[in-house]
Structures are given as C-alpha cells and as structure tokens.
Amino acid sequence: MRFLILVLIFLGNHLLTCLEFLPWSSQPVYPLSLQNSELLKSILREVLPQHTSEEDLDKYQALWAVYPPYLITQSYPDIFSEELALKINTLIRESLNIHDGILEDKDPEKCYALVLSGGSNRGAWEAAVVKGLITRYKTSGKTIDWDVVSGVSVGAIGAYISLFFESADEWSEKLWGYWWYAPQYTLSDCQLPISKNIGKWFKMILKKFIDPDAVFHYLCSIIGSKRRLENYVPPKLKVTNKSIVITAARLEDGLSRSWFGWNSTGEELLDAVFASLAYPLVYQPVYINGSYFMDGGIRANANLKDAIIHCMEFRNVTSDKVIVDYIETQPLRPRWFPFPYNNMDIRGLINRAFDILHYNIRGFSKLQEAIEMFPNTTFRHFINPMGWHEFQHWPTIALDVSDRSKMQNMMKIGISTGMKAGILNKTQILNYNRTNTRYYPLLKLPNLG
C-alpha cells in the first residue's frame, strides 16, 4: 500500500507538471542585428512627437532592449498604441530590407482555411492573434476571411463560434469578448491552485483499486463551460457560408474523429467541442453516438489535413485553390537546449521526455507533414509564440483564466503577434531543422505596443 501511495503521489505531481507552462530557458527569437540601438532611436525620433527629449528617447530605447518582443510590463503598460507599434515595426523592416510578401485580398474562386491548435487558456492568445491578423490586413487595405475554421481542443471553441458569424471581423470581435471577460469556469470548475483537487482524484483512484466495478470519474467538470458557450452563441443560429472542423480522439481505438459544420447540427457540434476539450483524467470523456471521445490534442495538436480536404469539398475546389493559415500555441520548436544531463533532476527528465514525445503531434512538424501531403496548396501564415520566455507574462497554470491581468497581457501579446505575421516560404519550412534558428521567412520582429 505504501508503494501504491508513492506511485499516486508521483502521478499527481506529474499531472501538475503537465498543467503548467514552465519555461526552461530564454530562446533567441531574432537576429542580434535587430537590436541596433541607433536604428531604433532614429525611427523613434521620426515617429514620436517632436517635443520628445533625447533623455526620453534613451529610456524608450533601453526599455525596448530589455523587453524586445513586446512592451507589456508591470511598470510600463501600454506605452505605445497598436497603430504606432505597427508603424515602428514596418519602418524597422524596411530599414533592414526585410519583406514578408504581399498581402492579398480574399479571392472568391479560392477556399480559405484557418487552423487553430489546442493549448488550454492559450485559446485567449489565439483569439487575440486572429484579431491582430485581421487588423493587419485592414491597415493594409485588404480583406481577410476564412471559409473553414478547424479547431482542436481549446481551438474547437474558436472554430465553433466562427460558425455563427458572416464575416471574420464579426467573429473576431465575439471571440475576443469571450476570452477578455472570461470567468474561471470558462474551461472548468477546477479549484486553484490545481493541488486542491488532487485529494479528490486520489480518492477516486483508491476507490477503483478497492472496487474494480467502481466508476472512475474526473478531476474537474466542464458543465458550466458548456453552458456558457451555449448561451454565448445559440446553436440554432449557425450561418451557411461557413463551415468548421472539430476533432477529438476516440477512446476505444485512439483514432481521430472529425465533425464538420455543413452536415452536423449545432447541438452535435457543441458536444464535439467539449469532447475535443476532454483532457484525460482532468475532464470526463464525452459520449457521442455510441463512442467516448477525449482531447483531440492526444493525436495531434492541430488538424490541417481535414481542414484542407474539407475546404476542397465545401467550396468544390482543387487543392491548389486552398489557402491555409495556421495558429499554433506552442513556440516554433520544442524546448531545445544543450542537454545538461548531469545537472537534471527527475522532474526535468520527465519534462524533457514529454517535449520530445509531443514534438511529432505539435505545431511545426504538423505543418511540414501538411506541406508534403498537399504540395500544391498555399500555406500563407504560420503564427506561434515567439519563445518560451513569453510565458512569464501568461498564467502559470493551463486551466487558470482567473488571473485577469495575466490573461489580458497574454491577449495583448497575441494581438501584436498577429499584426506582425509574415508570409511563409514552403521550401524553407520543409528544409527547416528543429535545432536551427535561421528561419527568416518566419521572422517575428519586436513590437513596441
């Protein structure tokens, strides 16, 4: 029995580890040449009011050097407006002769797919990236919209809400509001810190050991979450010019199953959303049409394949007429670093093992697979966090949406990330090495807003 308790404690600690976003080390996000203080100061001198003193310019430049990817801190919140930040970034790009490609208007002869990954409370960051991307196109006098939105895990919430709005602009505003004002029960009724729930979980496991017929339940409930989403966008009001893809993993055989907006009712899709959100042991698997389903991220953190195929079917186009945008909540590469085995504790080893395990179901590897599978399809935007160091400004616990300050900081970072999105180069994507940081077409410059 003592051994069993030790095993349960170990599993409980590991569960807590999986639910936390703990950066291992700060990763280089962009070339050192971009930290050119004289270049930045000359640009600031050009765009800031003429009465700005040299002393203040020095302070702005120094602050940017400390917080290069964004300018959101506890001491200096929102120093520059989004409009001014975009202008500064544009001038920096032009000065360094960096071009992201030409933004194009939506073509009615093509099908546009947006793919949203999983990531628990990072769904708020995804919502902000969508808003930032739309803002960027509007600033450039262009229109961006999607015919199909694919979502896995928390991305399924964004996909579901998109089915009730004619335009991306309307959807983005609604999705932004869903997360900006999100109460804690948006994702679950878990108590925080998560450790408060572990006693209940251990009790259920022990009960199962004593009585094999006992029903194993779950750590948290999502009943309140489902009720909130259902009331936020009534399931009977879906539009006909959009479709969605929601993906979950079937418990019986471990295979992925997708539901599509064009041939499913709003109620069926609502069930599919919370099946895709059902993280093992944390949430109860969802029963749909004779099978149990759980978190779609178990198989893959995003579903590009079904999004592309469904786009072709929904708009009756060939693969060369499909345009894909992909928002991934994980940084470009896993937590790669020179492996300090001699100094690593057991928690570090477990984290590293899961990083390696997850690499093939997350972000960049899924993008490479899709490009190889659909060589004629255009992959336009791939947007992800700049690096693990960003998470110091985000909620530490994946299920925590109650820390309003950090949730809103995460969304501010997301909107600036969307405003800086570049155009992909498929050849360099396919040739990309997971430990190689030289990825200029994916470059994300620091933003002063």
C-alpha positions, 0 to 999 in steps of 0.5 A, spaced: 500 500 500 505 504 501 508 503 494 501 504 491 501 511 495 508 513 492 506 511 485 499 516 486 503 521 489 508 521 483 502 521 478 499 527 481 505 531 481 506 529 474 499 531 472 501 538 475 507 538 471 503 537 465 498 543 467 503 548 467 507 552 462 514 552 465 519 555 461 526 552 461 530 557 458 530 564 454 530 562 446 533 567 441 527 569 437 531 574 432 537 576 429 542 580 434 542 585 428 535 587 430 537 590 436 541 596 433 540 601 438 541 607 433 536 604 428 531 604 433 532 611 436 532 614 429 525 611 427 523 613 434 525 620 433 521 620 426 515 617 429 514 620 436 512 627 437 517 632 436 517 635 443 520 628 445 527 629 449 533 625 447 533 623 455 526 620 453 528 617 447 534 613 451 529 610 456 524 608 450 530 605 447 533 601 453 526 599 455 525 596 448 532 592 449 530 589 455 523 587 453 524 586 445 518 582 443 513 586 446 512 592 451 507 589 456 510 590 463 508 591 470 511 598 470 510 600 463 503 598 460 501 600 454 506 605 452 505 605 445 498 604 441 497 598 436 497 603 430 504 606 432 507 599 434 505 597 427 508 603 424 515 602 428 515 595 426 514 596 418 519 602 418 524 597 422 523 592 416 524 596 411 530 599 414 533 592 414 530 590 407 526 585 410 519 583 406 514 578 408 510 578 401 504 581 399 498 581 402 492 579 398 485 580 398 480 574 399 479 571 392 472 568 391 474 562 386 479 560 392 477 556 399 480 559 405 482 555 411 484 557 418 487 552 423 487 553 430 491 548 435 489 546 442 493 549 448 488 550 454 487 558 456 492 559 450 485 559 446 485 567 449 492 568 445 489 565 439 483 569 439 487 575 440 492 573 434 486 572 429 484 579 431 491 582 430 491 578 423 485 581 421 487 588 423 493 587 419 490 586 413 485 592 414 491 597 415 493 594 409 487 595 405 485 588 404 480 583 406 481 577 410 476 571 411 476 564 412 471 559 409 473 553 414 475 554 421 478 547 424 479 547 431 482 542 436 481 542 443 481 549 446 481 551 438 474 547 437 471 553 441 474 558 436 472 554 430 465 553 433 463 560 434 466 562 427 460 558 425 455 563 427 458 569 424 458 572 416 464 575 416 471 574 420 471 581 423 464 579 426 467 573 429 473 576 431 470 581 435 465 575 439 471 571 440 475 576 443 469 578 448 469 571 450 476 570 452 477 578 455 471 577 460 472 570 461 470 567 468 474 561 471 469 556 469 470 558 462 474 551 461 472 548 468 470 548 475 477 546 477 479 549 484 486 553 484 491 552 485 490 545 481 493 541 488 486 542 491 483 537 487 488 532 487 485 529 494 479 528 490 482 524 484 486 520 489 480 518 492 477 516 486 483 512 484 483 508 491 476 507 490 477 503 483 483 499 486 478 497 492 472 496 487 474 494 480 466 495 478 467 502 481 466 508 476 472 512 475 470 519 474 474 526 473 478 531 476 474 537 474 467 538 470 466 542 464 458 543 465 458 550 466 463 551 460 458 548 456 453 552 458 456 558 457 458 557 450 451 555 449 448 561 451 454 565 448 452 563 441 445 559 440 446 553 436 440 554 432 443 560 429 449 557 425 450 561 418 451 557 411 457 560 408 461 557 413 463 551 415 468 548 421 472 542 423 472 539 430 476 533 432 477 529 438 480 522 439 476 516 440 477 512 446 476 505 444 481 505 438 485 512 439 483 514 432 481 521 430 474 523 429 472 529 425 465 533 425 464 538 420 459 544 420 455 543 413 452 536 415 452 536 423 447 540 427 449 545 432 447 541 438 452 535 435 457 540 434 457 543 441 458 536 444 464 535 439 467 541 442 467 539 449 469 532 447 475 535 443 476 539 450 476 532 454 483 532 457 484 525 460 483 524 467 482 532 468 475 532 464 470 526 463 470 523 456 464 525 452 459 520 449 457 521 442 453 516 438 455 510 441 463 512 442 467 516 448 471 521 445 477 525 449 482 531 447 483 531 440 490 534 442 492 526 444 493 525 436 495 531 434 495 538 436 492 541 430 488 538 424 490 541 417 489 535 413 481 535 414 481 542 414 484 542 407 480 536 404 474 539 407 475 546 404 476 542 397 469 539 398 465 545 401 467 550 396 468 544 390 475 546 389 482 543 387 487 543 392 491 548 389 485 553 390 486 552 398 489 557 402 491 555 409 493 559 415 495 556 421 495 558 429 499 554 433 500 555 441 506 552 442 513 556 440 516 554 433 520 548 436 520 544 442 524 546 448 531 545 445 537 546 449 544 543 450 542 537 454 545 538 461 544 531 463 548 531 469 545 537 472 537 534 471 533 532 476 527 527 475 522 532 474 526 535 468 527 528 465 520 527 465 519 534 462 524 533 457 521 526 455 514 529 454 517 535 449 520 530 445 514 525 445 509 531 443 514 534 438 511 529 432 503 531 434 505 539 435 505 545 431 511 545 426 512 538 424 504 538 423 505 543 418 511 540 414 507 533 414 501 538 411 506 541 406 508 534 403 501 531 403 498 537 399 504 540 395 500 544 391 496 548 396 498 555 399 500 555 406 500 563 407 501 564 415 504 560 420 503 564 427 506 561 434 509 564 440 515 567 439 519 563 445 518 560 451 520 566 455 513 569 453 510 565 458 512 569 464 507 574 462 501 568 461 498 564 467 502 559 470 497 554 470 493 551 463 486 551 466 487 558 470 483 564 466 482 567 473 488 571 473 485 577 469 491 581 468 495 575 466 490 573 461 489 580 458 497 581 457 497 574 454 491 577 449 495 583 448 501 579 446 497 575 441 494 581 438 501 584 436 503 577 434 498 577 429 499 584 426 506 582 425 505 575 421 509 574 415 508 570 409 511 563 409 516 560 404 514 552 403 521 550 401 524 553 407 519 550 412 520 543 409 528 544 409 527 547 416 531 543 422 528 543 429 535 545 432 536 551 427 534 558 428 535 561 421 528 561 419 527 568 416 521 567 412 518 566 419 521 572 422 517 575 428 520 582 429 519 586 436 513 590 437 513 596 441 505 596 443 
